[in-house]
Amino acid sequence: MRSPRLWLGAIGAAVSILVLGFHSQAQSPTYGVGRTPTAEEIQAWDISISPITGDELPMGKGTADQGSELFLSKGCAGCHGTDGQGMIAPRLVKRDIATPDDPWQWGRVLPIRAPYAPVVWDYINRGMPLGQEGTLTADEVYSLTAFLLYLNDVIEDDQFELNQDSLPQIQMPNRDNWAELPEWLPGQPRLQGYPY
């Protein structure tokens, strides 16, 4: 009869062979499934911008006047209403009167609740129009951002040119009242060591 040590050794050897077999399968060829993305594809996906300084905002420009035309032609009004008061999608303008639960008349309106103006640009760039995300040009996003900021009295001139330099300079009405979360405070980088 064999000793228990021999049995344990044999079991250990079998387990090692199985582990090495699985390891070699994990390193096997891909069989033509997938490919390495091109530099152009990676650049197209790299759309992160700094919410505070606007670093990495693309070149472009737009005014609220141009944005009002785009708001209708790109279908924004179909969901948010022609005046931004909301329909099947949330309202985009502050309310006319204050209420006890909303003394600032802001509700959940992104164009004035956001602590920094580049956040508004980034949201429109990433998520609008619904079902056709990523189809707007940088100029169109600047124009729509300017239009929403104009509707909410954040900027006063409908001819003010919003661009990669002027957008981060806009002082949002909620900049100092933003919710402080345990892991993030206003003015702090998004991730430890991440540039502003």
C-alpha positions as CSV (number, residue, x, y, z in Angstrom):
1,M,0.0,0.0,0.0
2,R,1.3,3.4,-0.9
3,S,2.0,6.0,1.7
4,P,-0.3,9.1,2.1
5,R,2.7,11.3,1.1
6,L,2.8,9.6,-2.3
7,W,-0.9,10.2,-2.8
8,L,-0.6,13.8,-1.8
9,G,2.3,14.2,-4.2
10,A,0.3,12.6,-7.0
11,I,-2.7,14.8,-6.4
12,G,-0.4,17.9,-6.2
13,A,1.2,17.0,-9.5
14,A,-2.3,16.5,-11.1
15,V,-3.5,19.9,-9.8
16,S,-0.3,21.6,-11.1
17,I,-0.9,20.1,-14.6
18,L,-4.5,21.3,-14.6
19,V,-3.5,24.8,-13.5
20,L,-0.7,25.0,-16.1
21,G,-3.2,23.7,-18.7
22,F,-5.7,26.4,-17.9
23,H,-2.9,29.0,-17.7
24,S,-1.7,28.1,-21.2
25,Q,-5.3,28.2,-22.5
26,A,-5.6,31.8,-21.1
27,Q,-2.5,32.7,-23.1
28,S,-3.8,31.0,-26.3
29,P,-4.3,32.9,-29.6
30,T,-7.4,35.0,-30.0
31,Y,-8.4,33.2,-33.2
32,G,-9.1,36.5,-35.0
33,V,-11.7,37.8,-32.5
34,G,-11.2,41.5,-31.9
35,R,-8.3,43.7,-32.8
36,T,-6.1,46.4,-31.3
37,P,-7.7,49.8,-31.7
38,T,-6.1,52.3,-34.0
39,A,-4.6,55.5,-32.7
40,E,-7.5,57.4,-34.3
41,E,-10.1,55.3,-32.5
42,I,-8.4,55.8,-29.2
43,Q,-8.3,59.5,-29.8
44,A,-12.0,59.6,-30.7
45,W,-12.8,57.8,-27.4
46,D,-10.7,60.1,-25.3
47,I,-13.3,62.7,-24.6
48,S,-12.6,63.3,-20.9
49,I,-12.3,67.0,-19.9
50,S,-11.5,68.6,-16.6
51,P,-14.7,69.8,-15.0
52,I,-13.0,72.8,-13.4
53,T,-10.4,74.1,-15.8
54,G,-11.8,72.7,-19.0
55,D,-8.5,71.2,-19.9
56,E,-8.9,69.0,-23.1
57,L,-11.9,70.9,-24.3
58,P,-11.7,70.8,-28.1
59,M,-11.4,73.8,-30.4
60,G,-14.7,75.3,-31.3
61,K,-17.1,78.1,-30.6
62,G,-20.8,78.9,-30.4
63,T,-23.4,81.5,-29.2
64,A,-26.8,81.2,-27.6
65,D,-28.3,82.6,-30.7
66,Q,-26.9,79.7,-32.7
67,G,-27.8,77.3,-30.0
68,S,-31.5,78.3,-30.1
69,E,-31.7,77.3,-33.7
70,L,-29.9,74.0,-33.0
71,F,-32.2,73.3,-30.1
72,L,-35.1,73.1,-32.5
73,S,-33.3,71.5,-35.5
74,K,-31.5,68.8,-33.5
75,G,-34.7,67.6,-31.8
76,C,-33.9,68.8,-28.3
77,A,-37.3,70.6,-28.2
78,G,-39.1,67.4,-29.0
79,C,-38.1,66.0,-25.5
80,H,-37.4,69.1,-23.5
81,G,-40.1,71.4,-24.9
82,T,-39.6,74.4,-27.2
83,D,-38.9,76.7,-24.3
84,G,-36.9,74.1,-22.2
85,Q,-39.7,73.7,-19.6
86,G,-39.6,70.0,-20.0
87,M,-41.9,67.4,-21.6
88,I,-40.9,63.7,-21.7
89,A,-37.4,64.8,-20.6
90,P,-36.4,67.0,-17.7
91,R,-36.8,70.7,-17.7
92,L,-33.7,72.7,-18.7
93,V,-34.6,76.1,-17.3
94,K,-35.1,77.3,-13.8
95,R,-38.7,77.9,-12.5
96,D,-40.3,81.3,-12.6
97,I,-41.1,81.3,-8.9
98,A,-39.4,79.9,-5.8
99,T,-41.1,77.2,-3.8
100,P,-40.4,76.1,-0.2
101,D,-38.7,72.9,-1.4
102,D,-36.8,74.8,-4.1
103,P,-36.0,78.4,-2.9
104,W,-33.5,78.9,-5.7
105,Q,-35.9,77.8,-8.4
106,W,-33.3,75.4,-9.7
107,G,-34.9,72.0,-9.2
108,R,-32.6,69.5,-10.9
109,V,-31.7,71.7,-13.8
110,L,-28.2,70.8,-14.9
111,P,-27.3,74.1,-16.6
112,I,-27.5,75.9,-13.3
113,R,-27.0,73.1,-10.7
114,A,-23.6,72.1,-12.2
115,P,-20.8,73.7,-10.2
116,Y,-18.6,74.3,-13.2
117,A,-19.7,75.2,-16.8
118,P,-17.5,72.6,-18.5
119,V,-19.7,69.9,-16.8
120,V,-22.7,71.2,-18.9
121,W,-20.6,71.0,-22.1
122,D,-19.4,67.5,-21.2
123,Y,-22.9,66.2,-20.5
124,I,-24.3,67.5,-23.8
125,N,-21.2,66.2,-25.7
126,R,-21.5,62.7,-24.2
127,G,-25.2,62.1,-23.9
128,M,-27.2,64.2,-26.4
129,P,-29.2,63.9,-28.5
130,L,-30.7,60.8,-27.0
131,G,-30.2,57.8,-29.3
132,Q,-27.6,59.8,-31.4
133,E,-25.0,60.5,-28.8
134,G,-21.7,61.6,-30.1
135,T,-23.1,63.1,-33.4
136,L,-22.8,66.8,-32.4
137,T,-19.8,68.7,-33.5
138,A,-17.8,70.7,-31.0
139,D,-19.3,74.0,-32.4
140,E,-22.8,72.6,-31.9
141,V,-22.1,71.6,-28.3
142,Y,-20.7,75.0,-27.5
143,S,-23.7,76.7,-29.1
144,L,-26.2,74.5,-27.2
145,T,-24.3,75.0,-23.9
146,A,-24.4,78.8,-24.5
147,F,-28.1,78.6,-25.2
148,L,-28.9,76.7,-21.9
149,L,-26.7,79.1,-19.9
150,Y,-28.4,82.0,-21.5
151,L,-31.9,80.6,-20.8
152,N,-30.9,80.4,-17.1
153,D,-29.4,83.9,-16.9
154,V,-25.9,82.5,-16.3
155,I,-24.7,84.5,-19.4
156,E,-26.6,87.6,-20.4
157,D,-25.6,88.2,-24.0
158,D,-27.0,85.8,-26.6
159,Q,-24.0,86.8,-28.9
160,F,-21.4,85.9,-26.2
161,E,-19.0,83.5,-27.9
162,L,-18.5,80.4,-25.8
163,N,-15.3,78.5,-26.6
164,Q,-12.6,76.4,-25.0
165,D,-11.1,79.5,-23.3
166,S,-14.3,81.3,-22.2
167,L,-16.3,78.3,-21.0
168,P,-14.2,77.5,-17.9
169,Q,-14.2,81.2,-16.9
170,I,-18.0,81.3,-16.4
171,Q,-19.0,81.5,-12.8
172,M,-21.9,79.1,-12.2
173,P,-24.5,80.1,-9.6
174,N,-24.1,76.9,-7.6
175,R,-20.3,76.8,-7.6
176,D,-20.0,77.2,-3.8
177,N,-23.1,75.3,-2.8
178,W,-22.4,72.0,-4.5
179,A,-23.0,68.9,-2.4
180,E,-19.9,67.9,-0.6
181,L,-19.4,64.1,-0.8
182,P,-17.0,62.3,1.5
183,E,-14.7,61.3,-1.4
184,W,-14.9,64.6,-3.3
185,L,-15.0,68.3,-2.5
186,P,-15.4,71.3,-4.9
187,G,-12.0,72.2,-6.4
188,Q,-10.5,68.8,-5.7
189,P,-9.3,66.6,-8.6
190,R,-11.6,63.9,-9.7
191,L,-9.2,61.2,-8.7
192,Q,-6.1,61.4,-6.5
193,G,-3.3,62.6,-8.8
194,Y,-5.7,63.3,-11.7
195,P,-5.1,66.7,-13.3
196,Y,-7.7,69.4,-12.8
